[in-house]
Amino acid sequence: MTSDQPRGTRVRGTRQSSAVAAALAAMSGFRSAKEIYAELLRQGETVGLTTVYRHLEVLSEQRAIDKIIDPSGEALYRQCASTSHHHHLRCRECGRSVEVEGRVVEQWAEKVAAEAGFTAVDHTFELVGLCPEHSPAA
């Protein structure tokens, strides 16, 4: 195992890992591990919920998929269109999300880290609001 493997976990090229990745790629928006697990069961896959959680966490740590935490604290995952670092603007009503570039956020994070003497800093930044369908009439 290489030193860039997160926390001693890794995803091998198994049928189960391929099934988890394929199910997530076919689903729109951010989805919970339980939703992905239910979809896999619907498709007739034999995979455990623990396996789904493990594969999603590793894919997230490898930045192969995006992970956000909803207001209840549940992790949600999505296969994003962008392979570069980005952020999300998410509707708190329906969960619809839009990928956004955050150059100002990146500059701010670098400045704060440098002022504190930190290096190799990573961050998560998410904007939450109401999409046009759920916004009150102006």
C-alpha positions, 0 to 999 in steps of 0.5 A: 500500500502506498503512503497516499492511501487514506487511513489504511483503506483502499478500493480494489478493482472489484465487481462491487466497487465498479457497481457502486461507481456505476450506480452513482454515475447514473444517479443525478444530484447528491445521493446518500449511501443508503440511496445508492445501496437501494439502487444497487439492490434494485439492480440485483447487485449483491453488495452490503451497505458497509461496502457501499459506505467504504467505497464511497468514502475512499472514492471521496478521499481520492477526489473521484467523487464529491461529498457534502454533508447535509444539515442533518449531518448525513454524507451525500455523494455525487459524480461531478462533471468537473475534475478540477477543484470546485464548490457547490451551490445547493438548494436547501429545499430540493437538493439541486446543486450547481458546480461553481468556481471559487477563486476568491475562496481559494485565495482566502484559504491560502492567505489564512493558512499562510498567515497561520504558518500552515501548509498542504491545507485542504478545505470544503466550502458549500453555499446553500440557498433556494433555487429559482423553483423554491425561491419566494416570488420577488 
